[in-house]
Amino acid sequence: MKPTLDDILNGVPEQSGNGGKPLSPTKKADARSETQLDKISASAKRLLSEEAEQRADKIARLSAARRALGREDNT
């Protein structure tokens, strides 16, 4: 004899607060995937910050070279 649904659910307590209906799965905001726009924005920010860092290094090297040659005012 095959078990019936009532036989299977015999030991499962009734749910409360939802009228006895099965609860729907909850969606977690943390589990959502990153959108394409988020990926593009992060990549653009990373590139801009790398370029700014390279520019600052270049300016520092040029400034040091000018000071070594005595061409730059101490500003």
PQR file with spaces between the fields and no chain letter, atoms N, CA, C, O and H, PARSE charges and radii, in Angstrom:
ATOM       1  N    MET     1       0.824   -1.179    0.000 -0.4000 1.5000
ATOM       2  CA   MET     1       0.000    0.000    0.000 -0.0000 2.0000
ATOM       3  C    MET     1       0.881    1.261    0.000  0.5500 1.7000
ATOM       4  O    MET     1       1.803    1.379    0.807 -0.5500 1.4000
ATOM       5  N    LYS     2       0.592    2.184   -0.899 -0.4000 1.5000
ATOM       6  CA   LYS     2       1.357    3.416   -0.986 -0.0000 2.0000
ATOM       7  C    LYS     2       0.920    4.385    0.114  0.5500 1.7000
ATOM       8  O    LYS     2      -0.263    4.462    0.449 -0.5500 1.4000
ATOM       9  H    LYS     2      -0.157    2.088   -1.554  0.4000 1.0000
ATOM      10  N    PRO     3       1.894    5.132    0.679 -0.5600 1.5000
ATOM      11  CA   PRO     3       1.512    6.098    1.710  0.2800 2.0000
ATOM      12  C    PRO     3       0.753    7.268    1.082  0.5500 1.7000
ATOM      13  O    PRO     3       1.061    7.707   -0.026 -0.5500 1.4000
ATOM      14  N    THR     4      -0.228    7.751    1.804 -0.4000 1.5000
ATOM      15  CA   THR     4      -0.990    8.916    1.336 -0.0000 2.0000
ATOM      16  C    THR     4      -0.333   10.184    1.860  0.5500 1.7000
ATOM      17  O    THR     4       0.559   10.129    2.707 -0.5500 1.4000
ATOM      18  H    THR     4      -0.478    7.395    2.704  0.4000 1.0000
ATOM      19  N    LEU     5      -0.776   11.309    1.357 -0.4000 1.5000
ATOM      20  CA   LEU     5      -0.230   12.590    1.796 -0.0000 2.0000
ATOM      21  C    LEU     5      -0.478   12.799    3.284  0.5500 1.7000
ATOM      22  O    LEU     5       0.378   13.341    3.984 -0.5500 1.4000
ATOM      23  H    LEU     5      -1.500   11.353    0.669  0.4000 1.0000
ATOM      24  N    ASP     6      -1.619   12.382    3.766 -0.4000 1.5000
ATOM      25  CA   ASP     6      -1.917   12.518    5.190 -0.0000 2.0000
ATOM      26  C    ASP     6      -0.965   11.680    6.036  0.5500 1.7000
ATOM      27  O    ASP     6      -0.572   12.099    7.125 -0.5500 1.4000
ATOM      28  H    ASP     6      -2.314   11.941    3.198  0.4000 1.0000
ATOM      29  N    ASP     7      -0.590   10.498    5.542 -0.4000 1.5000
ATOM      30  CA   ASP     7       0.351    9.661    6.272 -0.0000 2.0000
ATOM      31  C    ASP     7       1.730   10.324    6.331  0.5500 1.7000
ATOM      32  O    ASP     7       2.414   10.264    7.352 -0.5500 1.4000
ATOM      33  H    ASP     7      -0.909   10.158    4.658  0.4000 1.0000
ATOM      34  N    ILE     8       2.119   10.946    5.243 -0.4000 1.5000
ATOM      35  CA   ILE     8       3.438   11.586    5.179 -0.0000 2.0000
ATOM      36  C    ILE     8       3.481   12.823    6.072  0.5500 1.7000
ATOM      37  O    ILE     8       4.471   13.051    6.769 -0.5500 1.4000
ATOM      38  H    ILE     8       1.563   10.995    4.413  0.4000 1.0000
ATOM      39  N    LEU     9       2.429   13.610    6.057 -0.4000 1.5000
ATOM      40  CA   LEU     9       2.400   14.857    6.814 -0.0000 2.0000
ATOM      41  C    LEU     9       1.892   14.684    8.240  0.5500 1.7000
ATOM      42  O    LEU     9       1.662   15.683    8.922 -0.5500 1.4000
ATOM      43  H    LEU     9       1.626   13.425    5.491  0.4000 1.0000
ATOM      44  N    ASN    10       1.711   13.467    8.710 -0.4000 1.5000
ATOM      45  CA   ASN    10       1.164   13.190   10.030 -0.0000 2.0000
ATOM      46  C    ASN    10       2.014   13.805   11.136  0.5500 1.7000
ATOM      47  O    ASN    10       1.456   14.358   12.084 -0.5500 1.4000
ATOM      48  H    ASN    10       1.899   12.656    8.156  0.4000 1.0000
ATOM      49  N    GLY    11       3.316   13.733   11.054 -0.4000 1.5000
ATOM      50  CA   GLY    11       4.188   14.240   12.113 -0.0000 2.0000
ATOM      51  C    GLY    11       4.581   15.695   11.959  0.5500 1.7000
ATOM      52  O    GLY    11       5.295   16.226   12.810 -0.5500 1.4000
ATOM      53  H    GLY    11       3.769   13.284   10.284  0.4000 1.0000
ATOM      54  N    VAL    12       4.139   16.354   10.902 -0.4000 1.5000
ATOM      55  CA   VAL    12       4.522   17.745   10.661 -0.0000 2.0000
ATOM      56  C    VAL    12       3.532   18.668   11.370  0.5500 1.7000
ATOM      57  O    VAL    12       2.326   18.563   11.145 -0.5500 1.4000
ATOM      58  H    VAL    12       3.559   15.922   10.211  0.4000 1.0000
ATOM      59  N    PRO    13       4.022   19.570   12.224 -0.5600 1.5000
ATOM      60  CA   PRO    13       3.099   20.470   12.926  0.2800 2.0000
ATOM      61  C    PRO    13       2.460   21.459   11.952  0.5500 1.7000
ATOM      62  O    PRO    13       3.031   21.780   10.910 -0.5500 1.4000
ATOM      63  N    GLU    14       1.273   21.935   12.307 -0.4000 1.5000
ATOM      64  CA   GLU    14       0.587   22.906   11.470 -0.0000 2.0000
ATOM      65  C    GLU    14       1.311   24.253   11.538  0.5500 1.7000
ATOM      66  O    GLU    14       1.910   24.607   12.553 -0.5500 1.4000
ATOM      67  H    GLU    14       0.809   21.675   13.154  0.4000 1.0000
ATOM      68  N    GLN    15       1.239   24.980   10.443 -0.4000 1.5000
ATOM      69  CA   GLN    15       1.839   26.303   10.398 -0.0000 2.0000
ATOM      70  C    GLN    15       0.855   27.313   10.954  0.5500 1.7000
ATOM      71  O    GLN    15      -0.360   27.157   10.824 -0.5500 1.4000
ATOM      72  H    GLN    15       0.752   24.692    9.618  0.4000 1.0000
ATOM      73  N    SER    16       1.386   28.331   11.565 -0.4000 1.5000
ATOM      74  CA   SER    16       0.521   29.378   12.091 -0.0000 2.0000
ATOM      75  C    SER    16       0.871   30.706   11.434  0.5500 1.7000
ATOM      76  O    SER    16       1.993   30.909   10.969 -0.5500 1.4000
ATOM      77  H    SER    16       2.372   28.457   11.670  0.4000 1.0000
ATOM      78  N    GLY    17      -0.105   31.606   11.405 -0.4000 1.5000
ATOM      79  CA   GLY    17       0.158   32.933   10.882 -0.0000 2.0000
ATOM      80  C    GLY    17      -0.027   33.056    9.393  0.5500 1.7000
ATOM      81  O    GLY    17       0.076   34.158    8.854 -0.5500 1.4000
ATOM      82  H    GLY    17      -1.016   31.441   11.783  0.4000 1.0000
ATOM      83  N    ASN    18      -0.296   31.966    8.711 -0.4000 1.5000
ATOM      84  CA   ASN    18      -0.472   32.044    7.277 -0.0000 2.0000
ATOM      85  C    ASN    18      -1.719   31.284    6.852  0.5500 1.7000
ATOM      86  O    ASN    18      -1.833   30.881    5.694 -0.5500 1.4000
ATOM      87  H    ASN    18      -0.380   31.071    9.149  0.4000 1.0000
ATOM      88  N    GLY    19      -2.641   31.087    7.758 -0.4000 1.5000
ATOM      89  CA   GLY    19      -3.875   30.388    7.444 -0.0000 2.0000
ATOM      90  C    GLY    19      -3.664   28.932    7.093  0.5500 1.7000
ATOM      91  O    GLY    19      -4.505   28.337    6.421 -0.5500 1.4000
ATOM      92  H    GLY    19      -2.549   31.415    8.699  0.4000 1.0000
ATOM      93  N    GLY    20      -2.571   28.346    7.527 -0.4000 1.5000
ATOM      94  CA   GLY    20      -2.304   26.950    7.234 -0.0000 2.0000
ATOM      95  C    GLY    20      -1.763   26.709    5.841  0.5500 1.7000
ATOM      96  O    GLY    20      -1.517   25.561    5.472 -0.5500 1.4000
ATOM      97  H    GLY    20      -1.887   28.829    8.073  0.4000 1.0000
ATOM      98  N    LYS    21      -1.569   27.770    5.046 -0.4000 1.5000
ATOM      99  CA   LYS    21      -1.018   27.621    3.696 -0.0000 2.0000
ATOM     100  C    LYS    21       0.499   27.505    3.786  0.5500 1.7000
ATOM     101  O    LYS    21       1.100   27.989    4.745 -0.5500 1.4000
ATOM     102  H    LYS    21      -1.769   28.703    5.346  0.4000 1.0000
ATOM     103  N    PRO    22       1.111   26.880    2.817 -0.5600 1.5000
ATOM     104  CA   PRO    22       2.577   26.810    2.826  0.2800 2.0000
ATOM     105  C    PRO    22       3.180   28.209    2.730  0.5500 1.7000
ATOM     106  O    PRO    22       2.686   29.066    1.997 -0.5500 1.4000
ATOM     107  N    LEU    23       4.242   28.417    3.475 -0.4000 1.5000
ATOM     108  CA   LEU    23       4.915   29.702    3.443 -0.0000 2.0000
ATOM     109  C    LEU    23       5.711   29.835    2.150  0.5500 1.7000
ATOM     110  O    LEU    23       6.330   28.877    1.687 -0.5500 1.4000
ATOM     111  H    LEU    23       4.643   27.720    4.070  0.4000 1.0000
ATOM     112  N    SER    24       5.687   31.020    1.580 -0.4000 1.5000
ATOM     113  CA   SER    24       6.462   31.245    0.365 -0.0000 2.0000
ATOM     114  C    SER    24       7.914   31.488    0.749  0.5500 1.7000
ATOM     115  O    SER    24       8.188   32.033    1.818 -0.5500 1.4000
ATOM     116  H    SER    24       5.184   31.798    1.956  0.4000 1.0000
ATOM     117  N    PRO    25       8.830   31.097   -0.093 -0.5600 1.5000
ATOM     118  CA   PRO    25      10.242   31.319    0.228  0.2800 2.0000
ATOM     119  C    PRO    25      10.541   32.808    0.284  0.5500 1.7000
ATOM     120  O    PRO    25      10.012   33.588   -0.508 -0.5500 1.4000
ATOM     121  N    THR    26      11.385   33.194    1.217 -0.4000 1.5000
ATOM     122  CA   THR    26      11.745   34.605    1.355 -0.0000 2.0000
ATOM     123  C    THR    26      12.899   34.926    0.421  0.5500 1.7000
ATOM     124  O    THR    26      13.782   34.103    0.180 -0.5500 1.4000
ATOM     125  H    THR    26      11.814   32.560    1.861  0.4000 1.0000
ATOM     126  N    LYS    27      12.867   36.117   -0.085 -0.4000 1.5000
ATOM     127  CA   LYS    27      13.944   36.576   -0.960 -0.0000 2.0000
ATOM     128  C    LYS    27      14.893   37.418   -0.133  0.5500 1.7000
ATOM     129  O    LYS    27      14.473   38.303    0.612 -0.5500 1.4000
ATOM     130  H    LYS    27      12.150   36.786    0.111  0.4000 1.0000
ATOM     131  N    LYS    28      16.151   37.137   -0.270 -0.4000 1.5000
ATOM     132  CA   LYS    28      17.160   37.894    0.462 -0.0000 2.0000
ATOM     133  C    LYS    28      17.742   38.952   -0.462  0.5500 1.7000
ATOM     134  O    LYS    28      18.109   38.659   -1.600 -0.5500 1.4000
ATOM     135  H    LYS    28      16.492   36.418   -0.876  0.4000 1.0000
ATOM     136  N    ALA    29      17.825   40.178    0.029 -0.4000 1.5000
ATOM     137  CA   ALA    29      18.389   41.267   -0.761 -0.0000 2.0000
ATOM     138  C    ALA    29      19.890   41.057   -0.972  0.5500 1.7000
ATOM     139  O    ALA    29      20.447   41.487   -1.982 -0.5500 1.4000
ATOM     140  H    ALA    29      17.526   40.416    0.953  0.4000 1.0000
ATOM     141  N    ASP    30      20.544   40.388   -0.005 -0.4000 1.5000
ATOM     142  CA   ASP    30      21.982   40.168   -0.115 -0.0000 2.0000
ATOM     143  C    ASP    30      22.321   39.164   -1.205  0.5500 1.7000
ATOM     144  O    ASP    30      23.423   39.184   -1.755 -0.5500 1.4000
ATOM     145  H    ASP    30      20.091   40.038    0.815  0.4000 1.0000
ATOM     146  N    ALA    31      21.374   38.288   -1.518 -0.4000 1.5000
ATOM     147  CA   ALA    31      21.637   37.219   -2.463 -0.0000 2.0000
ATOM     148  C    ALA    31      21.468   37.671   -3.917  0.5500 1.7000
ATOM     149  O    ALA    31      21.786   36.914   -4.835 -0.5500 1.4000
ATOM     150  H    ALA    31      20.479   38.271   -1.071  0.4000 1.0000
ATOM     151  N    ARG    32      20.974   38.891   -4.138 -0.4000 1.5000
ATOM     152  CA   ARG    32      20.755   39.313   -5.519 -0.0000 2.0000
ATOM     153  C    ARG    32      22.090   39.519   -6.227  0.5500 1.7000
ATOM     154  O    ARG    32      23.087   39.900   -5.614 -0.5500 1.4000
ATOM     155  H    ARG    32      20.716   39.505   -3.392  0.4000 1.0000
ATOM     156  N    SER    33      22.083   39.263   -7.504 -0.4000 1.5000
ATOM     157  CA   SER    33      23.321   39.364   -8.254 -0.0000 2.0000
ATOM     158  C    SER    33      23.582   40.810   -8.658  0.5500 1.7000
ATOM     159  O    SER    33      22.679   41.646   -8.680 -0.5500 1.4000
ATOM     160  H    SER    33      21.272   38.954   -8.002  0.4000 1.0000
ATOM     161  N    GLU    34      24.817   41.070   -8.968 -0.4000 1.5000
ATOM     162  CA   GLU    34      25.223   42.409   -9.365 -0.0000 2.0000
ATOM     163  C    GLU    34      24.735   42.670  -10.790  0.5500 1.7000
ATOM     164  O    GLU    34      24.897   41.825  -11.670 -0.5500 1.4000
ATOM     165  H    GLU    34      25.551   40.391   -8.950  0.4000 1.0000
ATOM     166  N    THR    35      24.144   43.829  -11.011 -0.4000 1.5000
ATOM     167  CA   THR    35      23.623   44.143  -12.332 -0.0000 2.0000
ATOM     168  C    THR    35      24.768   44.538  -13.262  0.5500 1.7000
ATOM     169  O    THR    35      25.883   44.804  -12.815 -0.5500 1.4000
ATOM     170  H    THR    35      24.012   44.516  -10.296  0.4000 1.0000
ATOM     171  N    GLN    36      24.477   44.572  -14.547 -0.4000 1.5000
ATOM     172  CA   GLN    36      25.478   44.950  -15.536 -0.0000 2.0000
ATOM     173  C    GLN    36      25.940   46.385  -15.296  0.5500 1.7000
ATOM     174  O    GLN    36      27.125   46.691  -15.437 -0.5500 1.4000
ATOM     175  H    GLN    36      23.570   44.356  -14.910  0.4000 1.0000
ATOM     176  N    LEU    37      25.006   47.265  -14.935 -0.4000 1.5000
ATOM     177  CA   LEU    37      25.357   48.659  -14.662 -0.0000 2.0000
ATOM     178  C    LEU    37      26.305   48.754  -13.466  0.5500 1.7000
ATOM     179  O    LEU    37      27.240   49.555  -13.485 -0.5500 1.4000
ATOM     180  H    LEU    37      24.044   47.017  -14.821  0.4000 1.0000
ATOM     181  N    ASP    38      26.074   47.945  -12.423 -0.4000 1.5000
ATOM     182  CA   ASP    38      26.964   47.938  -11.265 -0.0000 2.0000
ATOM     183  C    ASP    38      28.367   47.494  -11.664  0.5500 1.7000
ATOM     184  O    ASP    38      29.358   48.059  -11.201 -0.5500 1.4000
ATOM     185  H    ASP    38      25.315   47.295  -12.408  0.4000 1.0000
ATOM     186  N    LYS    39      28.449   46.484  -12.521 -0.4000 1.5000
ATOM     187  CA   LYS    39      29.752   45.996  -12.971 -0.0000 2.0000
ATOM     188  C    LYS    39      30.492   47.059  -13.778  0.5500 1.7000
ATOM     189  O    LYS    39      31.692   47.263  -13.597 -0.5500 1.4000
ATOM     190  H    LYS    39      27.645   46.024  -12.897  0.4000 1.0000
ATOM     191  N    ILE    40      29.766   47.735  -14.671 -0.4000 1.5000
ATOM     192  CA   ILE    40      30.383   48.778  -15.498 -0.0000 2.0000
ATOM     193  C    ILE    40      30.843   49.939  -14.628  0.5500 1.7000
ATOM     194  O    ILE    40      31.943   50.458  -14.815 -0.5500 1.4000
ATOM     195  H    ILE    40      28.791   47.569  -14.819  0.4000 1.0000
ATOM     196  N    SER    41      30.011   50.346  -13.682 -0.4000 1.5000
ATOM     197  CA   SER    41      30.365   51.459  -12.796 -0.0000 2.0000
ATOM     198  C    SER    41      31.604   51.132  -11.970  0.5500 1.7000
ATOM     199  O    SER    41      32.496   51.969  -11.829 -0.5500 1.4000
ATOM     200  H    SER    41      29.118   49.923  -13.530  0.4000 1.0000
ATOM     201  N    ALA    42      31.662   49.921  -11.427 -0.4000 1.5000
ATOM     202  CA   ALA    42      32.823   49.518  -10.629 -0.0000 2.0000
ATOM     203  C    ALA    42      34.086   49.501  -11.481  0.5500 1.7000
ATOM     204  O    ALA    42      35.152   49.918  -11.028 -0.5500 1.4000
ATOM     205  H    ALA    42      30.937   49.242  -11.542  0.4000 1.0000
ATOM     206  N    SER    43      33.966   49.023  -12.706 -0.4000 1.5000
ATOM     207  CA   SER    43      35.123   48.981  -13.598 -0.0000 2.0000
ATOM     208  C    SER    43      35.591   50.389  -13.954  0.5500 1.7000
ATOM     209  O    SER    43      36.792   50.661  -13.972 -0.5500 1.4000
ATOM     210  H    SER    43      33.100   48.685  -13.074  0.4000 1.0000
ATOM     211  N    ALA    44      34.646   51.282  -14.236 -0.4000 1.5000
ATOM     212  CA   ALA    44      35.001   52.661  -14.582 -0.0000 2.0000
ATOM     213  C    ALA    44      35.666   53.369  -13.397  0.5500 1.7000
ATOM     214  O    ALA    44      36.647   54.089  -13.582 -0.5500 1.4000
ATOM     215  H    ALA    44      33.671   51.061  -14.221  0.4000 1.0000
ATOM     216  N    LYS    45      35.148   53.172  -12.200 -0.4000 1.5000
ATOM     217  CA   LYS    45      35.745   53.789  -11.008 -0.0000 2.0000
ATOM     218  C    LYS    45      37.154   53.276  -10.791  0.5500 1.7000
ATOM     219  O    LYS    45      38.057   54.037  -10.444 -0.5500 1.4000
ATOM     220  H    LYS    45      34.351   52.587  -12.050  0.4000 1.0000
ATOM     221  N    ARG    46      37.340   51.963  -11.000 -0.4000 1.5000
ATOM     222  CA   ARG    46      38.673   51.382  -10.825 -0.0000 2.0000
ATOM     223  C    ARG    46      39.657   51.964  -11.835  0.5500 1.7000
ATOM     224  O    ARG    46      40.783   52.313  -11.482 -0.5500 1.4000
ATOM     225  H    ARG    46      36.606   51.344  -11.282  0.4000 1.0000
ATOM     226  N    LEU    47      39.230   52.067  -13.090 -0.4000 1.5000
ATOM     227  CA   LEU    47      40.109   52.632  -14.125 -0.0000 2.0000
ATOM     228  C    LEU    47      40.454   54.084  -13.836  0.5500 1.7000
ATOM     229  O    LEU    47      41.612   54.479  -13.967 -0.5500 1.4000
ATOM     230  H    LEU    47      38.315   51.783  -13.377  0.4000 1.0000
ATOM     231  N    LEU    48      39.467   54.884  -13.444 -0.4000 1.5000
ATOM     232  CA   LEU    48      39.724   56.285  -13.142 -0.0000 2.0000
ATOM     233  C    LEU    48      40.673   56.439  -11.966  0.5500 1.7000
ATOM     234  O    LEU    48      41.537   57.317  -11.974 -0.5500 1.4000
ATOM     235  H    LEU    48      38.527   54.562  -13.338  0.4000 1.0000
ATOM     236  N    SER    49      40.521   55.599  -10.962 -0.4000 1.5000
ATOM     237  CA   SER    49      41.408   55.707   -9.804 -0.0000 2.0000
ATOM     238  C    SER    49      42.832   55.284  -10.167  0.5500 1.7000
ATOM     239  O    SER    49      43.795   55.884   -9.690 -0.5500 1.4000
ATOM     240  H    SER    49      39.819   54.887  -10.955  0.4000 1.0000
ATOM     241  N    GLU    50      42.971   54.257  -11.009 -0.4000 1.5000
ATOM     242  CA   GLU    50      44.307   53.843  -11.455 -0.0000 2.0000
ATOM     243  C    GLU    50      44.971   54.942  -12.277  0.5500 1.7000
ATOM     244  O    GLU    50      46.159   55.217  -12.109 -0.5500 1.4000
ATOM     245  H    GLU    50      42.189   53.770  -11.396  0.4000 1.0000
ATOM     246  N    GLU    51      44.201   55.571  -13.168 -0.4000 1.5000
ATOM     247  CA   GLU    51      44.754   56.656  -13.981 -0.0000 2.0000
ATOM     248  C    GLU    51      45.158   57.841  -13.121  0.5500 1.7000
ATOM     249  O    GLU    51      46.195   58.456  -13.368 -0.5500 1.4000
ATOM     250  H    GLU    51      43.236   55.347  -13.304  0.4000 1.0000
ATOM     251  N    ALA    52      44.358   58.172  -12.119 -0.4000 1.5000
ATOM     252  CA   ALA    52      44.693   59.284  -11.224 -0.0000 2.0000
ATOM     253  C    ALA    52      45.967   58.977  -10.448  0.5500 1.7000
ATOM     254  O    ALA    52      46.795   59.863  -10.236 -0.5500 1.4000
ATOM     255  H    ALA    52      43.515   57.673  -11.919  0.4000 1.0000
ATOM     256  N    GLU    53      46.127   57.732  -10.024 -0.4000 1.5000
ATOM     257  CA   GLU    53      47.330   57.337   -9.299 -0.0000 2.0000
ATOM     258  C    GLU    53      48.560   57.428  -10.203  0.5500 1.7000
ATOM     259  O    GLU    53      49.612   57.913   -9.784 -0.5500 1.4000
ATOM     260  H    GLU    53      45.455   57.012  -10.196  0.4000 1.0000
ATOM     261  N    GLN    54      48.421   56.959  -11.445 -0.4000 1.5000
ATOM     262  CA   GLN    54      49.533   57.050  -12.384 -0.0000 2.0000
ATOM     263  C    GLN    54      49.894   58.506  -12.681  0.5500 1.7000
ATOM     264  O    GLN    54      51.070   58.857  -12.779 -0.5500 1.4000
ATOM     265  H    GLN    54      47.567   56.565  -11.785  0.4000 1.0000
ATOM     266  N    ARG    55      48.867   59.349  -12.822 -0.4000 1.5000
ATOM     267  CA   ARG    55      49.099   60.769  -13.084 -0.0000 2.0000
ATOM     268  C    ARG    55      49.824   61.421  -11.911  0.5500 1.7000
ATOM     269  O    ARG    55      50.739   62.217  -12.121 -0.5500 1.4000
ATOM     270  H    ARG    55      47.912   59.064  -12.742  0.4000 1.0000
ATOM     271  N    ALA    56      49.429   61.097  -10.675 -0.4000 1.5000
ATOM     272  CA   ALA    56      50.078   61.658   -9.499 -0.0000 2.0000
ATOM     273  C    ALA    56      51.531   61.210   -9.408  0.5500 1.7000
ATOM     274  O    ALA    56      52.403   62.001   -9.048 -0.5500 1.4000
ATOM     275  H    ALA    56      48.685   60.451  -10.505  0.4000 1.0000
ATOM     276  N    ASP    57      51.798   59.941   -9.734 -0.4000 1.5000
ATOM     277  CA   ASP    57      53.186   59.452   -9.736 -0.0000 2.0000
ATOM     278  C    ASP    57      54.021   60.186  -10.780  0.5500 1.7000
ATOM     279  O    ASP    57      55.166   60.556  -10.518 -0.5500 1.4000
ATOM     280  H    ASP    57      51.090   59.299  -10.027  0.4000 1.0000
ATOM     281  N    LYS    58      53.449   60.395  -11.960 -0.4000 1.5000
ATOM     282  CA   LYS    58      54.167   61.085  -13.031 -0.0000 2.0000
ATOM     283  C    LYS    58      54.476   62.526  -12.635  0.5500 1.7000
ATOM     284  O    LYS    58      55.581   63.016  -12.868 -0.5500 1.4000
ATOM     285  H    LYS    58      52.519   60.095  -12.173  0.4000 1.0000
ATOM     286  N    ILE    59      53.502   63.199  -12.041 -0.4000 1.5000
ATOM     287  CA   ILE    59      53.706   64.587  -11.609 -0.0000 2.0000
ATOM     288  C    ILE    59      54.795   64.652  -10.544  0.5500 1.7000
ATOM     289  O    ILE    59      55.626   65.561  -10.562 -0.5500 1.4000
ATOM     290  H    ILE    59      52.604   62.802  -11.852  0.4000 1.0000
ATOM     291  N    ALA    60      54.797   63.699   -9.620 -0.4000 1.5000
ATOM     292  CA   ALA    60      55.821   63.674   -8.574 -0.0000 2.0000
ATOM     293  C    ALA    60      57.207   63.454   -9.169  0.5500 1.7000
ATOM     294  O    ALA    60      58.169   64.096   -8.749 -0.5500 1.4000
ATOM     295  H    ALA    60      54.122   62.962   -9.605  0.4000 1.0000
ATOM     296  N    ARG    61      57.318   62.547  -10.148 -0.4000 1.5000
ATOM     297  CA   ARG    61      58.620   62.311  -10.799 -0.0000 2.0000
ATOM     298  C    ARG    61      59.097   63.549  -11.546  0.5500 1.7000
ATOM     299  O    ARG    61      60.267   63.920  -11.453 -0.5500 1.4000
ATOM     300  H    ARG    61      56.536   62.026  -10.490  0.4000 1.0000
ATOM     301  N    LEU    62      58.194   64.191  -12.286 -0.4000 1.5000
ATOM     302  CA   LEU    62      58.580   65.391  -13.030 -0.0000 2.0000
ATOM     303  C    LEU    62      58.974   66.528  -12.090  0.5500 1.7000
ATOM     304  O    LEU    62      59.927   67.259  -12.360 -0.5500 1.4000
ATOM     305  H    LEU    62      57.244   63.890  -12.361  0.4000 1.0000
ATOM     306  N    SER    63      58.249   66.672  -11.000 -0.4000 1.5000
ATOM     307  CA   SER    63      58.552   67.717  -10.037 -0.0000 2.0000
ATOM     308  C    SER    63      59.912   67.480   -9.399  0.5500 1.7000
ATOM     309  O    SER    63      60.685   68.420   -9.214 -0.5500 1.4000
ATOM     310  H    SER    63      57.475   66.078  -10.781  0.4000 1.0000
ATOM     311  N    ALA    64      60.208   66.228   -9.061 -0.4000 1.5000
ATOM     312  CA   ALA    64      61.509   65.900   -8.479 -0.0000 2.0000
ATOM     313  C    ALA    64      62.630   66.167   -9.488  0.5500 1.7000
ATOM     314  O    ALA    64      63.698   66.650   -9.113 -0.5500 1.4000
ATOM     315  H    ALA    64      59.580   65.464   -9.211  0.4000 1.0000
ATOM     316  N    ALA    65      62.395   65.861  -10.745 -0.4000 1.5000
ATOM     317  CA   ALA    65      63.412   66.096  -11.775 -0.0000 2.0000
ATOM     318  C    ALA    65      63.649   67.597  -11.958  0.5500 1.7000
ATOM     319  O    ALA    65      64.788   68.032  -12.129 -0.5500 1.4000
ATOM     320  H    ALA    65      61.527   65.468  -11.050  0.4000 1.0000
ATOM     321  N    ARG    66      62.577   68.383  -11.920 -0.4000 1.5000
ATOM     322  CA   ARG    66      62.733   69.840  -12.054 -0.0000 2.0000
ATOM     323  C    ARG    66      63.498   70.422  -10.865  0.5500 1.7000
ATOM     324  O    ARG    66      64.351   71.293  -11.034 -0.5500 1.4000
ATOM     325  H    ARG    66      61.652   68.030  -11.781  0.4000 1.0000
ATOM     326  N    ARG    67      63.190   69.938   -9.676 -0.4000 1.5000
ATOM     327  CA   ARG    67      63.918   70.428   -8.489 -0.0000 2.0000
ATOM     328  C    ARG    67      65.392   70.069   -8.587  0.5500 1.7000
ATOM     329  O    ARG    67      66.253   70.854   -8.190 -0.5500 1.4000
ATOM     330  H    ARG    67      62.497   69.230   -9.539  0.4000 1.0000
ATOM     331  N    ALA    68      65.682   68.896   -9.109 -0.4000 1.5000
ATOM     332  CA   ALA    68      67.071   68.465   -9.245 -0.0000 2.0000
ATOM     333  C    ALA    68      67.825   69.358  -10.224  0.5500 1.7000
ATOM     334  O    ALA    68      69.028   69.570  -10.070 -0.5500 1.4000
ATOM     335  H    ALA    68      64.982   68.258   -9.432  0.4000 1.0000
ATOM     336  N    LEU    69      67.134   69.874  -11.215 -0.4000 1.5000
ATOM     337  CA   LEU    69      67.768   70.754  -12.190 -0.0000 2.0000
ATOM     338  C    LEU    69      67.715   72.211  -11.767  0.5500 1.7000
ATOM     339  O    LEU    69      68.293   73.067  -12.435 -0.5500 1.4000
ATOM     340  H    LEU    69      66.157   69.701  -11.339  0.4000 1.0000
ATOM     341  N    GLY    70      67.033   72.505  -10.674 -0.4000 1.5000
ATOM     342  CA   GLY    70      66.945   73.857  -10.179 -0.0000 2.0000
ATOM     343  C    GLY    70      65.981   74.728  -10.986  0.5500 1.7000
ATOM     344  O    GLY    70      66.120   75.951  -10.987 -0.5500 1.4000
ATOM     345  H    GLY    70      66.563   71.809  -10.131  0.4000 1.0000
ATOM     346  N    ARG    71      65.021   74.131  -11.664 -0.4000 1.5000
ATOM     347  CA   ARG    71      64.129   74.878  -12.525 -0.0000 2.0000
ATOM     348  C    ARG    71      62.779   75.200  -11.887  0.5500 1.7000
ATOM     349  O    ARG    71      62.039   76.031  -12.412 -0.5500 1.4000
ATOM     350  H    ARG    71      64.908   73.138  -11.663  0.4000 1.0000
ATOM     351  N    GLU    72      62.451   74.571  -10.786 -0.4000 1.5000
ATOM     352  CA   GLU    72      61.124   74.763  -10.226 -0.0000 2.0000
ATOM     353  C    GLU    72      61.204   75.646   -8.985  0.5500 1.7000
ATOM     354  O    GLU    72      62.118   75.524   -8.170 -0.5500 1.4000
ATOM     355  H    GLU    72      63.053   73.896  -10.359  0.4000 1.0000
ATOM     356  N    ASP    73      60.226   76.536   -8.866 -0.4000 1.5000
ATOM     357  CA   ASP    73      60.121   77.335   -7.664 -0.0000 2.0000
ATOM     358  C    ASP    73      59.624   76.449   -6.540  0.5500 1.7000
ATOM     359  O    ASP    73      58.946   75.451   -6.789 -0.5500 1.4000
ATOM     360  H    ASP    73      59.483   76.635   -9.528  0.4000 1.0000
ATOM     361  N    ASN    74      59.941   76.790   -5.340 -0.4000 1.5000
ATOM     362  CA   ASN    74      59.442   76.020   -4.200 -0.0000 2.0000
ATOM     363  C    ASN    74      58.041   76.482   -3.853  0.5500 1.7000
ATOM     364  O    ASN    74      57.852   77.352   -3.003 -0.5500 1.4000
ATOM     365  H    ASN    74      60.491   77.600   -5.138  0.4000 1.0000
ATOM     366  N    THR    75      57.070   75.896   -4.514 -0.4000 1.5000
ATOM     367  CA   THR    75      55.678   76.285   -4.277 -0.0000 2.0000
ATOM     368  C    THR    75      54.926   75.157   -3.652  0.5500 1.7000
ATOM     369  O    THR    75      53.734   75.288   -3.375 -0.5500 1.4000
ATOM     370  H    THR    75      57.223   75.190   -5.205  0.4000 1.0000
